[in-house]
Amino acid sequence: MRVLHFYKTYYPDSWGGIEQVIRQMCVGTGRLGVTNEVLTLTRDRGPARIEFEGHTVHRVRMDFEIASTGFSFAAIRALARLARKADVIHYHFPWPFMDIAHFMARIDKPSVVTYHSDIVRQKNLLRVYSPLKRRFLRSVDTIIATSPNYLASSPVLKRFEHKTRTITYGLDKSIYPQPSAAVMDKWRERCGERFFLFVGVLRYYKGLHILLDAMANIDYPVVIVGAGPIERELKEHAARLGLTHVTFVGAVEEEDKIALLRLCYAMVFPSHLRSEAFGISLLEGAMFGKPMISSEIGTGTTYINIDNETGLVVPPDDPQAFSGAMRLLWEQPERAAEMGRRAEARYWELFTAERMAENYHALYRELAARHNGRRPAPRDRAI
């Protein structure tokens, strides 16, 4: 079984949430006998082919970018060429150029789309793109929603509900590095052992301005891990508010991130827009047994974090509610610890990479069998 993944960014160029999910899919299904390849765009002049954790990454030069959408004429040719050897094409939405490439490469293989997020911000682009988007989603065999919450709340997925099923993201805790004692001591000295932690790319929809506003009236330590397009803006906002108890540490190595996850008291995740479709770092917090605070935005964040069970869920864009939730967790450590234990139990029940890989492996076999005119075995139909 050969599967070709197609997405605009991937390792080693980018280490975001979707890239992490694709990585976990490739590693997990690879253990089940799937040969995975990833086709992606790159801005640098590095090698065109890289072997990474048991799968092959094909990198083609990006020609230009419009509204965060990378375009590459070489990618169309590469998609057509690599698809000839593949049994299943696995697309990762949204990426409008991908829809164009699908039709221009004349793909006729079984195809699945993991629908990572609605397009939320680019309203003008969406009006132009919508006819192509609908044609593309009609043309693929199966669409995957990443949580029942997102399937229920996305107008696009509701339109294609007849071909959509849910497979949640999963993480493999065993592939995360064990921080050395020296790394643990470094962060313990810098941050202490009782602090709130945010991890993620510093983008507009992450709601970090809400977190900073929430911190104006409380003095609990907060550590913000990550870099991104609004980093300077956020630091200036924190300075205006006089937030000396908020520490921006920038982007860190994976070992450092795990050390901070292990040391932190609780996770804060103030994303306030539907562009945050799931929240991989929120799930990482649950995996390490941390209580969580997130906002109700109708997406997978509230499938990970169940209010008053694994943490607290507050209304979006509400600094007072967010600071109230932080105060409650801080002042009730036994309750916070119990929420963390439930969060980790929920991870093991629903969100392991093994479970995700088994579901995708069954789907790939089902699609390939359908394409070859054979009825799949009963176990292949149950996702």
C-alpha positions, -999 to 999 in steps of 0.1 A, spaced: 0 0 0 15 33 -12 0 66 0 10 101 -13 3 130 10 1 165 -5 3 197 16 19 231 13 45 228 41 62 200 59 94 190 77 121 202 78 108 236 65 79 239 89 69 224 123 33 235 127 3 215 139 -8 201 106 28 190 98 29 172 131 -3 154 123 10 143 89 42 131 105 22 111 130 0 96 102 31 86 82 49 71 112 18 53 125 6 38 92 42 30 83 42 6 112 12 -11 96 29 -16 63 20 16 44 47 32 23 42 70 28 55 98 6 49 135 12 49 161 -16 54 197 -4 67 231 -13 99 248 -1 115 282 -3 151 270 1 175 253 -22 180 222 -1 177 186 -13 146 177 -34 142 144 -16 146 136 21 142 104 41 125 113 73 114 88 101 107 60 76 89 80 49 101 101 19 96 139 16 96 153 -19 103 191 -20 96 214 -50 103 251 -52 75 275 -45 71 300 -74 50 326 -57 25 331 -28 -9 349 -27 -28 353 5 -7 326 23 -13 302 -6 19 289 -22 19 281 -60 43 259 -78 42 247 -115 67 220 -107 44 206 -80 17 199 -106 42 178 -126 55 161 -94 19 153 -83 11 137 -116 43 117 -116 42 105 -80 5 97 -81 11 71 -108 29 49 -82 4 56 -54 -26 35 -43 -42 64 -25 -38 102 -27 -42 119 7 -49 157 5 -47 181 34 -72 210 33 -72 240 31 -48 249 4 -65 263 -28 -35 256 -50 -39 219 -41 -74 219 -57 -60 234 -89 -31 208 -89 -55 179 -84 -74 188 -116 -44 199 -137 -25 167 -128 -56 147 -138 -56 125 -107 -77 94 -111 -66 75 -80 -86 69 -48 -85 101 -28 -91 113 7 -91 148 21 -84 155 58 -103 187 64 -82 205 89 -100 238 90 -126 261 73 -112 291 56 -121 319 81 -101 351 75 -97 355 37 -134 364 29 -127 380 -5 -105 350 -16 -132 326 -4 -158 341 -26 -136 336 -57 -124 302 -45 -157 286 -34 -167 271 -68 -134 254 -71 -135 242 -35 -169 227 -40 -158 210 -72 -127 196 -56 -145 183 -25 -172 167 -48 -144 149 -68 -127 132 -39 -139 99 -25 -139 106 13 -136 137 35 -123 134 71 -134 157 98 -110 158 127 -136 159 155 -174 155 158 -175 191 170 -161 204 138 -183 182 116 -214 195 135 -204 232 132 -188 235 97 -212 246 70 -189 232 43 -187 197 60 -225 197 65 -229 201 27 -207 170 21 -219 150 51 -228 120 29 -191 114 22 -176 127 55 -166 106 85 -146 115 116 -111 104 125 -96 124 153 -59 134 155 -36 112 175 -1 116 190 25 90 198 40 98 232 68 74 226 84 94 198 87 125 220 122 130 234 130 126 271 145 158 284 178 155 300 183 165 336 203 195 325 175 207 302 149 202 330 171 222 354 176 250 329 139 256 326 132 250 362 156 277 371 142 301 345 105 295 350 100 277 383 78 247 387 44 264 389 34 284 358 8 284 331 21 275 296 11 284 261 27 266 231 20 275 195 28 297 165 20 333 174 -8 340 149 -39 362 151 -64 334 158 -45 321 188 -61 348 210 -29 357 229 -40 393 232 -69 379 253 -45 360 275 -24 392 280 -55 412 289 -65 385 313 -31 388 330 -36 425 337 -53 419 371 -36 387 382 1 379 388 5 342 381 35 334 360 28 326 323 53 312 298 46 317 261 65 293 238 66 301 200 74 326 174 52 340 146 39 370 126 25 389 156 53 383 181 64 419 182 29 431 185 22 408 215 54 418 233 46 455 229 11 448 242 25 430 272 49 459 279 20 484 277 2 464 304 33 461 325 32 423 325 65 414 341 52 379 351 47 369 314 78 354 297 82 350 260 108 323 253 104 322 215 107 290 194 124 262 212 138 228 204 115 198 209 134 186 240 129 221 256 92 221 248 88 187 265 106 199 295 83 229 298 52 206 293 64 184 321 72 213 344 41 235 339 11 237 362 -16 240 335 -21 248 298 -37 279 285 -51 280 250 -71 312 243 -78 307 206 -109 326 198 -116 319 161 -125 288 141 -92 289 123 -81 269 154 -98 237 143 -82 213 168 -52 224 189 -23 200 188 -4 217 216 -36 215 237 -36 177 231 1 176 240 -9 191 273 -35 165 279 -10 138 269 13 150 297 -15 151 322 -20 189 325 -54 206 332 -64 230 304 -82 263 299 -96 269 264 -124 288 247 -157 274 233 -154 281 195 -172 250 182 -141 231 171 -120 202 183 -105 222 212 -137 214 232 -135 178 221 -100 176 238 -109 198 268 -142 189 285 -154 217 308 -151 208 345 -137 174 336 -103 179 320 -101 216 325 -122 247 321 -139 261 290 -148 298 288 -165 321 263 -142 333 235 -127 368 235 -135 372 272 -104 382 293 -123 384 326 -137 348 321 -102 336 312 -86 352 342 -113 338 364 -106 303 351 -69 308 358 -76 319 393 -98 289 400 -72 264 388 -44 282 406 -62 283 439 -75 247 438 -44 226 431 -61 193 441 -89 199 416 -64 210 390 -44 178 395 -75 156 391 -85 174 359 -50 167 346 -54 130 354 -87 129 335 -71 147 306 -44 121 303 -69 93 306 -90 109 277 -58 111 256 -51 73 261 -88 66 253 -93 87 222 -62 104 209 -33 80 205 -14 79 172 -20 41 171 -58 46 170 -55 73 143 -32 51 122 -54 21 124 -84 41 113 -66 57 83 -50 23 74 -85 8 73 -98 37 52 -69 34 27 -76 -3 22 -113 4 18 -106 31 -9 -81 9 -28 -104 -21 -27 -133 1 -40 -112 14 -68 -102 -21 -78 -138 -32 -79 -135 -55 -48 -157 -53 -17 -136 -45 14 -135 -70 43 -160 -60 71 -132 -47 93 -122 -22 66 -155 -5 67 -156 3 104 -137 35 111 
